[in-house]
Amino acid sequence: MDRRYMWKLSSGKVIEDELYKLGRELEFEHAVHSFILDIDDELVADCFTKTELREIELTPIPEVPELSDEVNNFLGKFIGKTNLKEIQQLIKELSFGIDYDSEKHHDMDYICLALHALIREIESGKITEANLENWFNCHVWSMVFDHAFENIKAISVIRGESTSVSTATRKNKKTKRKLGDRRKIGRRGDWILRAVGNVDKNEFGAGEAGKGWVDQYGTKYLREGGLKLPKVLKDMLLNLMEKICWNDEARKKIQTVGIIHGGLMMTIAYIDNPMGYICRLRRSDLMEVPDVAEKFESILTILASVLNIKVRFIILLDMFYIQSSDVFVNLVCSPRDDKDRPKKWTD
């Protein structure tokens, strides 16, 4: 790696050096081996002072969009509601009927659809049972997540243990294959948010699911939330950065987003490239889908978070595509200026 491009803190400490030293000491695979910086990880945090950690945390992040006032006000109508019959009546009153316009009303209609589906699950009593992963995906997460993106023609939520094209591309770039050798495949995810089309395979996010939640120290959370998912999100991020020719200003606006959900619990992971060769991992607080009427309001935070993710993706789409007559066309960047790109990325 070229030291000119490394992330140097005000104290003079170079983050790449610290992660490299930590990686040499570890006897197991860790995100630092991919130069992914997770300051919530105690092993990583111990490499820096409190002042340095604060500087890392405050280094500007990609734009965090606000939801529209219309959507915020719509969600606000359900705040404090715990009577399921009253919520159903409110959904009925707020429905758009024959006046529904996808461009104007989709997000609010999605909110109603998700709330209505959740009410049915709570009333059935099955949401509190020990269900399998696929049950949660079908009955909860497809309604909470997938349907939010139905009005975006350029991207699709691909479920069913799909493999990441971005990871496969990175693996095959490094491999000299002989005639007849099979192409290496990418890592599998429970879902991947991918551009629609046969040629362009841009990927913007991924998710990992589980049938249950223990805590943030559970094996699945540590393996997938701390290693597997961040590595996939990094591959996606680097692929997008390459598409914009490693332009320094543009790449700081790009981030990829992942969701980890186990049972009814959910957290969001964000990967960006603030400086140098480092990909920074940030996480949201834990959120919970309610299983009883008394906790119903907690779903509003999740729906707002999903719609916020959607706005982030729309910003990315505006960077990579132009829309003409309902057809999205990939924007082609000018030839790469090598001075904008670090000389080598290590995964």
Contacts in CASP RR format, 6 or more apart in sequence:
PFRMAT RR
TARGET T0000
AUTHOR 0000-0000-0000
METHOD contacts of the structure
MODEL  1
MDRRYMWKLSSGKVIEDELYKLGRELEFEHAVHSFILDIDDELVADCFTK
TELREIELTPIPEVPELSDEVNNFLGKFIGKTNLKEIQQLIKELSFGIDY
DSEKHHDMDYICLALHALIREIESGKITEANLENWFNCHVWSMVFDHAFE
NIKAISVIRGESTSVSTATRKNKKTKRKLGDRRKIGRRGDWILRAVGNVD
KNEFGAGEAGKGWVDQYGTKYLREGGLKLPKVLKDMLLNLMEKICWNDEA
RKKIQTVGIIHGGLMMTIAYIDNPMGYICRLRRSDLMEVPDVAEKFESIL
TILASVLNIKVRFIILLDMFYIQSSDVFVNLVCSPRDDKDRPKKWTD
1 16 0 8 1.000
1 277 0 8 1.000
1 342 0 8 1.000
1 343 0 8 1.000
1 344 0 8 1.000
1 346 0 8 1.000
2 342 0 8 1.000
2 343 0 8 1.000
2 344 0 8 1.000
3 14 0 8 1.000
5 276 0 8 1.000
5 277 0 8 1.000
5 342 0 8 1.000
5 343 0 8 1.000
6 14 0 8 1.000
6 15 0 8 1.000
6 16 0 8 1.000
6 17 0 8 1.000
6 276 0 8 1.000
6 277 0 8 1.000
7 14 0 8 1.000
7 15 0 8 1.000
7 16 0 8 1.000
7 274 0 8 1.000
7 275 0 8 1.000
7 276 0 8 1.000
7 277 0 8 1.000
7 278 0 8 1.000
8 14 0 8 1.000
8 15 0 8 1.000
9 15 0 8 1.000
9 48 0 8 1.000
9 52 0 8 1.000
9 55 0 8 1.000
9 56 0 8 1.000
10 55 0 8 1.000
11 49 0 8 1.000
11 51 0 8 1.000
11 52 0 8 1.000
13 48 0 8 1.000
13 52 0 8 1.000
15 37 0 8 1.000
15 56 0 8 1.000
15 278 0 8 1.000
16 35 0 8 1.000
16 276 0 8 1.000
16 277 0 8 1.000
16 278 0 8 1.000
18 47 0 8 1.000
18 48 0 8 1.000
19 32 0 8 1.000
19 35 0 8 1.000
19 37 0 8 1.000
19 44 0 8 1.000
19 47 0 8 1.000
19 278 0 8 1.000
20 32 0 8 1.000
21 47 0 8 1.000
22 30 0 8 1.000
22 32 0 8 1.000
22 43 0 8 1.000
22 44 0 8 1.000
22 47 0 8 1.000
23 30 0 8 1.000
23 32 0 8 1.000
23 33 0 8 1.000
26 32 0 8 1.000
26 33 0 8 1.000
26 43 0 8 1.000
29 227 0 8 1.000
30 43 0 8 1.000
30 227 0 8 1.000
31 37 0 8 1.000
31 38 0 8 1.000
31 41 0 8 1.000
31 226 0 8 1.000
31 227 0 8 1.000
31 230 0 8 1.000
31 231 0 8 1.000
31 281 0 8 1.000
32 43 0 8 1.000
32 44 0 8 1.000
34 230 0 8 1.000
34 231 0 8 1.000
34 234 0 8 1.000
34 279 0 8 1.000
34 346 0 8 1.000
34 347 0 8 1.000
35 277 0 8 1.000
35 278 0 8 1.000
35 279 0 8 1.000
35 346 0 8 1.000
36 230 0 8 1.000
36 231 0 8 1.000
36 234 0 8 1.000
36 271 0 8 1.000
36 278 0 8 1.000
36 279 0 8 1.000
36 280 0 8 1.000
36 281 0 8 1.000
37 44 0 8 1.000
37 56 0 8 1.000
37 278 0 8 1.000
37 279 0 8 1.000
37 280 0 8 1.000
37 281 0 8 1.000
38 44 0 8 1.000
38 226 0 8 1.000
38 230 0 8 1.000
38 281 0 8 1.000
39 45 0 8 1.000
39 48 0 8 1.000
39 53 0 8 1.000
39 56 0 8 1.000
39 57 0 8 1.000
40 281 0 8 1.000
40 283 0 8 1.000
41 226 0 8 1.000
45 53 0 8 1.000
48 56 0 8 1.000
56 280 0 8 1.000
59 274 0 8 1.000
59 275 0 8 1.000
59 280 0 8 1.000
60 252 0 8 1.000
60 274 0 8 1.000
61 255 0 8 1.000
61 270 0 8 1.000
61 272 0 8 1.000
61 274 0 8 1.000
61 282 0 8 1.000
62 252 0 8 1.000
62 253 0 8 1.000
62 254 0 8 1.000
62 255 0 8 1.000
62 272 0 8 1.000
62 312 0 8 1.000
63 253 0 8 1.000
63 315 0 8 1.000
64 308 0 8 1.000
64 312 0 8 1.000
65 308 0 8 1.000
65 311 0 8 1.000
65 312 0 8 1.000
65 315 0 8 1.000
67 304 0 8 1.000
67 307 0 8 1.000
67 308 0 8 1.000
67 311 0 8 1.000
70 108 0 8 1.000
71 107 0 8 1.000
71 108 0 8 1.000
71 111 0 8 1.000
71 304 0 8 1.000
71 307 0 8 1.000
72 304 0 8 1.000
74 94 0 8 1.000
74 108 0 8 1.000
74 111 0 8 1.000
75 111 0 8 1.000
75 300 0 8 1.000
75 303 0 8 1.000
75 304 0 8 1.000
76 300 0 8 1.000
77 90 0 8 1.000
77 94 0 8 1.000
78 87 0 8 1.000
78 90 0 8 1.000
78 115 0 8 1.000
78 296 0 8 1.000
78 297 0 8 1.000
78 300 0 8 1.000
79 297 0 8 1.000
79 300 0 8 1.000
80 297 0 8 1.000
81 87 0 8 1.000
81 90 0 8 1.000
81 296 0 8 1.000
81 297 0 8 1.000
82 293 0 8 1.000
82 294 0 8 1.000
82 296 0 8 1.000
82 297 0 8 1.000
83 293 0 8 1.000
84 119 0 8 1.000
84 122 0 8 1.000
84 123 0 8 1.000
84 293 0 8 1.000
84 296 0 8 1.000
87 115 0 8 1.000
87 119 0 8 1.000
87 296 0 8 1.000
88 116 0 8 1.000
88 119 0 8 1.000
91 112 0 8 1.000
91 115 0 8 1.000
91 116 0 8 1.000
94 108 0 8 1.000
94 112 0 8 1.000
95 109 0 8 1.000
95 112 0 8 1.000
96 105 0 8 1.000
96 108 0 8 1.000
96 109 0 8 1.000
99 105 0 8 1.000
100 109 0 8 1.000
102 151 0 8 1.000
103 151 0 8 1.000
106 150 0 8 1.000
106 151 0 8 1.000
107 148 0 8 1.000
107 307 0 8 1.000
107 310 0 8 1.000
110 147 0 8 1.000
110 148 0 8 1.000
110 150 0 8 1.000
110 303 0 8 1.000
110 307 0 8 1.000
111 303 0 8 1.000
113 143 0 8 1.000
113 147 0 8 1.000
114 143 0 8 1.000
114 144 0 8 1.000
114 147 0 8 1.000
114 299 0 8 1.000
114 303 0 8 1.000
115 299 0 8 1.000
115 303 0 8 1.000
117 139 0 8 1.000
117 143 0 8 1.000
118 140 0 8 1.000
118 143 0 8 1.000
118 144 0 8 1.000
118 289 0 8 1.000
118 290 0 8 1.000
118 296 0 8 1.000
118 299 0 8 1.000
121 127 0 8 1.000
121 139 0 8 1.000
121 140 0 8 1.000
122 290 0 8 1.000
122 291 0 8 1.000
122 292 0 8 1.000
122 293 0 8 1.000
122 296 0 8 1.000
126 139 0 8 1.000
127 139 0 8 1.000
127 140 0 8 1.000
127 264 0 8 1.000
127 289 0 8 1.000
127 291 0 8 1.000
128 291 0 8 1.000
128 292 0 8 1.000
130 211 0 8 1.000
131 139 0 8 1.000
131 211 0 8 1.000
131 263 0 8 1.000
132 211 0 8 1.000
133 190 0 8 1.000
133 209 0 8 1.000
133 210 0 8 1.000
133 211 0 8 1.000
133 212 0 8 1.000
133 262 0 8 1.000
133 263 0 8 1.000
135 211 0 8 1.000
136 209 0 8 1.000
136 210 0 8 1.000
136 211 0 8 1.000
136 261 0 8 1.000
136 262 0 8 1.000
136 263 0 8 1.000
136 264 0 8 1.000
137 159 0 8 1.000
137 190 0 8 1.000
137 209 0 8 1.000
140 263 0 8 1.000
140 264 0 8 1.000
140 289 0 8 1.000
141 209 0 8 1.000
141 261 0 8 1.000
142 159 0 8 1.000
144 289 0 8 1.000
144 299 0 8 1.000
144 302 0 8 1.000
144 303 0 8 1.000
144 306 0 8 1.000
145 157 0 8 1.000
145 191 0 8 1.000
145 259 0 8 1.000
145 306 0 8 1.000
146 157 0 8 1.000
146 159 0 8 1.000
146 191 0 8 1.000
148 306 0 8 1.000
148 307 0 8 1.000
148 309 0 8 1.000
148 310 0 8 1.000
149 155 0 8 1.000
149 156 0 8 1.000
149 157 0 8 1.000
149 193 0 8 1.000
149 310 0 8 1.000
149 313 0 8 1.000
152 310 0 8 1.000
152 313 0 8 1.000
152 314 0 8 1.000
152 317 0 8 1.000
153 196 0 8 1.000
153 326 0 8 1.000
153 328 0 8 1.000
154 195 0 8 1.000
154 196 0 8 1.000
154 317 0 8 1.000
154 321 0 8 1.000
154 323 0 8 1.000
154 328 0 8 1.000
155 193 0 8 1.000
155 194 0 8 1.000
155 195 0 8 1.000
155 196 0 8 1.000
155 204 0 8 1.000
155 313 0 8 1.000
155 317 0 8 1.000
156 193 0 8 1.000
156 194 0 8 1.000
156 196 0 8 1.000
157 191 0 8 1.000
157 192 0 8 1.000
157 193 0 8 1.000
158 191 0 8 1.000
158 192 0 8 1.000
158 193 0 8 1.000
158 194 0 8 1.000
159 190 0 8 1.000
159 191 0 8 1.000
160 189 0 8 1.000
160 190 0 8 1.000
160 191 0 8 1.000
161 188 0 8 1.000
161 189 0 8 1.000
161 190 0 8 1.000
162 188 0 8 1.000
162 189 0 8 1.000
162 191 0 8 1.000
162 192 0 8 1.000
162 194 0 8 1.000
163 185 0 8 1.000
163 186 0 8 1.000
163 187 0 8 1.000
163 188 0 8 1.000
163 189 0 8 1.000
164 186 0 8 1.000
164 187 0 8 1.000
164 188 0 8 1.000
164 189 0 8 1.000
164 192 0 8 1.000
164 203 0 8 1.000
164 206 0 8 1.000
164 232 0 8 1.000
164 235 0 8 1.000
164 236 0 8 1.000
165 186 0 8 1.000
165 194 0 8 1.000
165 201 0 8 1.000
165 203 0 8 1.000
166 201 0 8 1.000
166 203 0 8 1.000
166 232 0 8 1.000
166 235 0 8 1.000
166 236 0 8 1.000
166 238 0 8 1.000
166 239 0 8 1.000
167 186 0 8 1.000
167 187 0 8 1.000
167 231 0 8 1.000
167 232 0 8 1.000
167 235 0 8 1.000
168 183 0 8 1.000
168 184 0 8 1.000
168 185 0 8 1.000
168 186 0 8 1.000
169 235 0 8 1.000
169 239 0 8 1.000
170 235 0 8 1.000
170 238 0 8 1.000
170 239 0 8 1.000
170 347 0 8 1.000
171 184 0 8 1.000
171 186 0 8 1.000
172 183 0 8 1.000
172 184 0 8 1.000
175 184 0 8 1.000
177 183 0 8 1.000
187 228 0 8 1.000
187 231 0 8 1.000
187 232 0 8 1.000
187 235 0 8 1.000
189 206 0 8 1.000
189 207 0 8 1.000
189 208 0 8 1.000
189 232 0 8 1.000
190 207 0 8 1.000
190 208 0 8 1.000
190 209 0 8 1.000
190 210 0 8 1.000
191 206 0 8 1.000
191 207 0 8 1.000
191 209 0 8 1.000
192 203 0 8 1.000
192 205 0 8 1.000
192 206 0 8 1.000
192 207 0 8 1.000
193 203 0 8 1.000
193 204 0 8 1.000
193 205 0 8 1.000
193 206 0 8 1.000
193 313 0 8 1.000
194 201 0 8 1.000
194 202 0 8 1.000
194 203 0 8 1.000
194 204 0 8 1.000
195 201 0 8 1.000
195 202 0 8 1.000
195 203 0 8 1.000
195 204 0 8 1.000
195 320 0 8 1.000
195 321 0 8 1.000
195 328 0 8 1.000
195 330 0 8 1.000
196 328 0 8 1.000
199 330 0 8 1.000
200 330 0 8 1.000
202 239 0 8 1.000
202 240 0 8 1.000
202 243 0 8 1.000
202 320 0 8 1.000
202 330 0 8 1.000
203 236 0 8 1.000
203 239 0 8 1.000
203 256 0 8 1.000
204 236 0 8 1.000
204 240 0 8 1.000
204 256 0 8 1.000
204 257 0 8 1.000
204 313 0 8 1.000
204 316 0 8 1.000
205 233 0 8 1.000
205 236 0 8 1.000
205 256 0 8 1.000
205 257 0 8 1.000
205 258 0 8 1.000
206 229 0 8 1.000
206 232 0 8 1.000
206 233 0 8 1.000
206 236 0 8 1.000
206 256 0 8 1.000
206 258 0 8 1.000
207 229 0 8 1.000
207 258 0 8 1.000
207 259 0 8 1.000
207 260 0 8 1.000
207 261 0 8 1.000
208 220 0 8 1.000
208 224 0 8 1.000
208 225 0 8 1.000
208 228 0 8 1.000
208 229 0 8 1.000
208 259 0 8 1.000
208 260 0 8 1.000
208 261 0 8 1.000
209 260 0 8 1.000
209 261 0 8 1.000
209 262 0 8 1.000
209 263 0 8 1.000
210 220 0 8 1.000
210 261 0 8 1.000
210 262 0 8 1.000
210 263 0 8 1.000
211 262 0 8 1.000
211 263 0 8 1.000
212 262 0 8 1.000
212 263 0 8 1.000
212 265 0 8 1.000
213 221 0 8 1.000
213 262 0 8 1.000
213 263 0 8 1.000
213 264 0 8 1.000
213 265 0 8 1.000
214 220 0 8 1.000
214 221 0 8 1.000
215 221 0 8 1.000
216 286 0 8 1.000
220 262 0 8 1.000
221 260 0 8 1.000
224 260 0 8 1.000
225 260 0 8 1.000
225 269 0 8 1.000
226 281 0 8 1.000
229 258 0 8 1.000
229 260 0 8 1.000
229 269 0 8 1.000
230 269 0 8 1.000
230 271 0 8 1.000
230 279 0 8 1.000
230 281 0 8 1.000
231 347 0 8 1.000
233 256 0 8 1.000
233 257 0 8 1.000
233 258 0 8 1.000
233 269 0 8 1.000
233 271 0 8 1.000
233 279 0 8 1.000
234 256 0 8 1.000
234 271 0 8 1.000
234 279 0 8 1.000
234 347 0 8 1.000
235 347 0 8 1.000
236 256 0 8 1.000
236 271 0 8 1.000
237 254 0 8 1.000
237 255 0 8 1.000
237 256 0 8 1.000
237 271 0 8 1.000
237 272 0 8 1.000
237 273 0 8 1.000
237 279 0 8 1.000
238 345 0 8 1.000
240 254 0 8 1.000
240 256 0 8 1.000
240 316 0 8 1.000
240 320 0 8 1.000
241 251 0 8 1.000
241 254 0 8 1.000
241 273 0 8 1.000
243 320 0 8 1.000
243 333 0 8 1.000
244 250 0 8 1.000
244 251 0 8 1.000
244 254 0 8 1.000
244 319 0 8 1.000
244 320 0 8 1.000
244 333 0 8 1.000
245 333 0 8 1.000
245 334 0 8 1.000
245 335 0 8 1.000
245 336 0 8 1.000
245 337 0 8 1.000
245 340 0 8 1.000
245 341 0 8 1.000
246 336 0 8 1.000
246 337 0 8 1.000
246 340 0 8 1.000
246 341 0 8 1.000
246 342 0 8 1.000
247 333 0 8 1.000
247 340 0 8 1.000
248 340 0 8 1.000
250 319 0 8 1.000
251 273 0 8 1.000
252 272 0 8 1.000
252 273 0 8 1.000
252 274 0 8 1.000
253 315 0 8 1.000
253 319 0 8 1.000
254 272 0 8 1.000
254 273 0 8 1.000
254 316 0 8 1.000
254 319 0 8 1.000
255 270 0 8 1.000
255 271 0 8 1.000
255 272 0 8 1.000
255 312 0 8 1.000
256 270 0 8 1.000
256 271 0 8 1.000
257 268 0 8 1.000
257 269 0 8 1.000
257 270 0 8 1.000
257 271 0 8 1.000
257 309 0 8 1.000
257 312 0 8 1.000
257 313 0 8 1.000
258 268 0 8 1.000
258 269 0 8 1.000
258 270 0 8 1.000
259 266 0 8 1.000
259 267 0 8 1.000
259 268 0 8 1.000
259 269 0 8 1.000
259 309 0 8 1.000
260 266 0 8 1.000
260 267 0 8 1.000
260 269 0 8 1.000
261 267 0 8 1.000
264 288 0 8 1.000
264 289 0 8 1.000
264 290 0 8 1.000
264 291 0 8 1.000
265 286 0 8 1.000
265 287 0 8 1.000
265 288 0 8 1.000
265 289 0 8 1.000
266 286 0 8 1.000
266 287 0 8 1.000
266 288 0 8 1.000
266 289 0 8 1.000
266 302 0 8 1.000
267 283 0 8 1.000
267 284 0 8 1.000
267 285 0 8 1.000
267 286 0 8 1.000
267 287 0 8 1.000
268 283 0 8 1.000
268 284 0 8 1.000
268 305 0 8 1.000
268 309 0 8 1.000
269 281 0 8 1.000
269 282 0 8 1.000
269 283 0 8 1.000
269 284 0 8 1.000
270 281 0 8 1.000
270 282 0 8 1.000
270 283 0 8 1.000
270 284 0 8 1.000
271 279 0 8 1.000
271 280 0 8 1.000
271 281 0 8 1.000
272 279 0 8 1.000
272 280 0 8 1.000
272 282 0 8 1.000
273 279 0 8 1.000
273 280 0 8 1.000
274 280 0 8 1.000
276 342 0 8 1.000
277 342 0 8 1.000
277 345 0 8 1.000
277 346 0 8 1.000
284 305 0 8 1.000
287 298 0 8 1.000
287 301 0 8 1.000
287 302 0 8 1.000
287 305 0 8 1.000
288 295 0 8 1.000
288 298 0 8 1.000
289 298 0 8 1.000
289 299 0 8 1.000
289 302 0 8 1.000
290 296 0 8 1.000
290 297 0 8 1.000
290 298 0 8 1.000
290 299 0 8 1.000
317 328 0 8 1.000
319 331 0 8 1.000
320 330 0 8 1.000
320 331 0 8 1.000
321 328 0 8 1.000
321 329 0 8 1.000
321 330 0 8 1.000
321 331 0 8 1.000
322 328 0 8 1.000
322 329 0 8 1.000
322 331 0 8 1.000
323 329 0 8 1.000
END
